[in-house]
Amino acid sequence: MGIAERKQKEKESLRREIIAAATEIFIRDGYDGFSMRKVADAIEYSPTTIYLYFEDKGHLLREVCEDAFRQLGDAVHKARSSAADPIDGLRKGLIAYIEFGLSNPHHYEVAFVTPKAAELGQEAYPFEGSMGERAFGMLAESVAECMEAGTIRRGDVATVAQTFWAGIHGVTSLLIMHEGFPFVDRAKLMASVVETMIAGLRA
């Protein structure tokens, strides 16, 4: 490995470390309590180093949200890639979404549950062209494929996709935020929610 390549790998490693530390602080302290100095202290670097990677607080927090959506999108994509047909792809994608949230509750909270992401505002975190748009786009794509295959009723793709999203977001948020509730087996509940939604839209 050459010097330039090694330096690039070191920069990428530090960038990921910064984002990971920022995620923890963002969740714990909220937007107002977040600072570049706190991130620097957490990873034992100077604030000046943080600014070499991220121009300001908004830029760093936008990347925190992007990282959460990127990981979610990757999980959904991987699940869909093993599907036997469009409806199986939809089913696996929905389940993968829920499983990601339950396995990565902090990332999920940053992206969806707490008001912290909303505090960034549309200008700081525009949806268009973001990883969030990519993740939702996969769901919309699955819905369109199922309609084309005739396995769910034809209709407005965006409306149906958002209906599915509302359902899976609901069960994911409940399971994360209300651990004390006597839920039935998680896998059973997840399957029930997904199959009920799909059944309601069958062609």
C-alpha positions in Angstrom: 0.0 0.0 0.0 1.4 3.4 -1.0 1.7 6.4 1.2 -1.2 8.2 -0.5 -3.5 5.2 -0.3 -2.7 4.7 3.4 -3.4 8.4 4.2 -6.7 8.2 2.4 -7.7 5.1 4.4 -6.7 6.9 7.6 -8.8 9.9 6.7 -11.8 7.7 5.9 -11.4 5.9 9.2 -11.3 9.1 11.2 -14.3 10.5 9.3 -16.3 7.4 10.3 -15.1 7.8 13.9 -16.3 11.4 13.9 -19.7 10.5 12.6 -20.1 7.6 15.1 -19.2 10.0 18.0 -21.5 12.7 16.6 -24.4 10.2 16.4 -24.0 9.3 20.1 -23.8 13.0 21.2 -26.7 14.0 18.9 -29.0 11.4 20.4 -27.9 12.1 24.0 -27.9 15.9 24.0 -30.1 17.0 21.1 -29.4 19.7 18.5 -29.0 22.6 21.0 -26.6 20.6 23.2 -24.5 19.3 20.3 -21.2 21.0 19.6 -18.1 20.3 17.5 -16.0 20.6 20.7 -17.9 17.7 22.3 -17.2 15.5 19.3 -13.6 16.5 19.3 -13.3 15.6 23.0 -15.1 12.3 22.5 -12.5 11.2 19.9 -9.6 13.0 21.6 -8.8 15.3 18.7 -8.8 19.1 18.5 -11.9 20.9 17.2 -9.8 22.2 14.3 -9.4 18.6 13.1 -13.2 18.1 13.0 -13.5 21.2 10.8 -11.1 19.8 8.3 -13.8 17.1 7.6 -17.0 19.0 8.2 -17.5 22.7 7.6 -19.9 23.3 10.5 -22.4 21.7 12.9 -25.2 21.4 10.3 -22.9 19.7 7.8 -21.8 17.1 10.4 -25.4 16.4 11.6 -26.6 16.1 8.0 -23.9 13.4 7.5 -25.1 11.7 10.7 -28.6 11.4 9.2 -27.2 10.3 5.9 -25.2 7.6 7.5 -28.3 6.2 9.3 -30.3 6.2 6.0 -27.4 4.7 4.1 -27.2 1.7 6.4 -31.0 1.3 6.3 -31.0 1.4 2.5 -28.2 -1.1 2.3 -30.1 -3.5 4.6 -33.3 -3.2 2.5 -31.4 -3.6 -0.7 -29.6 -6.8 0.5 -32.9 -8.3 1.6 -34.6 -7.5 -1.7 -31.8 -8.9 -3.8 -32.5 -12.5 -2.5 -36.2 -12.3 -3.4 -37.9 -14.9 -5.6 -40.5 -12.5 -7.0 -41.8 -8.9 -6.6 -44.1 -9.6 -3.7 -41.4 -11.6 -1.9 -39.1 -8.6 -2.5 -41.6 -6.3 -1.0 -42.1 -8.5 2.0 -38.4 -9.0 2.6 -37.7 -5.3 2.3 -40.4 -4.4 4.8 -39.1 -7.0 7.3 -35.5 -5.8 6.7 -36.6 -2.2 7.5 -38.1 -3.3 10.9 -35.1 -5.5 11.7 -32.7 -2.7 11.0 -34.5 -0.4 13.4 -34.6 -3.0 16.1 -30.9 -3.9 15.7 -29.8 -0.3 15.4 -32.2 1.7 17.6 -29.8 4.7 18.0 -29.4 5.1 14.2 -33.2 4.6 13.8 -33.9 7.2 16.4 -31.7 9.8 14.7 -33.4 9.2 11.4 -37.0 8.9 12.4 -38.1 8.7 16.0 -36.9 11.7 18.0 -37.4 15.3 16.9 -33.7 15.8 16.7 -33.5 15.1 13.0 -36.3 17.6 12.4 -34.4 20.3 14.2 -31.9 20.3 11.2 -34.7 21.7 9.0 -35.3 21.1 5.3 -32.4 23.4 4.3 -29.9 21.5 6.5 -31.2 18.1 5.4 -33.0 18.3 2.0 -34.8 15.1 1.2 -34.2 15.3 -2.6 -31.0 13.5 -3.5 -30.4 12.2 0.0 -30.0 8.7 1.3 -33.4 9.0 2.8 -34.9 9.5 -0.6 -32.9 6.4 -1.8 -34.2 4.3 1.1 -37.8 5.3 0.4 -37.3 4.9 -3.3 -36.6 1.2 -2.8 -39.9 0.8 -1.2 -41.7 2.7 -3.9 -39.9 0.6 -6.5 -41.0 -2.6 -4.8 -44.6 -1.4 -4.8 -44.5 -0.5 -8.5 -43.0 -3.9 -9.4 -45.8 -5.6 -7.5 -48.5 -3.6 -9.3 -46.9 -4.4 -12.6 -46.8 -8.1 -11.7 -50.5 -7.9 -10.7 -49.9 -9.1 -7.1 -51.2 -5.9 -5.5 -53.9 -3.6 -6.7 -52.9 -0.8 -9.1 -53.0 2.6 -7.6 -50.9 5.6 -6.8 -47.5 4.2 -6.0 -46.5 7.0 -3.7 -49.7 6.7 -1.6 -49.3 2.9 -1.3 -45.6 3.1 -0.5 -46.2 5.7 2.2 -49.0 3.5 3.6 -46.5 0.6 4.0 -44.0 2.9 5.5 -46.4 4.3 8.0 -47.2 0.7 9.1 -43.6 -0.5 9.4 -42.5 2.7 11.1 -45.3 2.3 13.6 -44.3 -1.2 14.7 -40.6 -0.4 14.7 -41.1 2.7 16.8 -43.4 0.9 19.3 -41.0 -2.0 19.8 -38.1 0.4 20.3 -39.8 2.9 22.6 -42.1 0.7 24.7 -39.9 -2.2 25.8 -42.0 -2.7 28.9 -45.2 -3.6 27.0 -46.0 -7.3 26.8 -45.6 -7.6 23.0 -46.0 -11.1 21.4 -42.9 -12.6 19.9 -41.2 -9.9 17.8 -40.8 -12.0 14.7 -44.5 -13.0 14.9 -45.7 -9.4 15.3 -43.5 -8.2 12.5 -44.8 -10.9 10.1 -48.4 -10.2 11.2 -48.1 -6.4 10.4 -46.4 -7.0 7.1 -48.8 -9.8 5.9 -51.8 -7.8 7.0 -50.8 -4.8 5.0 -50.0 -6.9 1.9 -53.2 -8.8 2.2 -55.2 -5.6 2.3 -53.7 -4.5 -1.0 -53.8 -7.9 -2.9 -55.1 -7.7 -6.4 
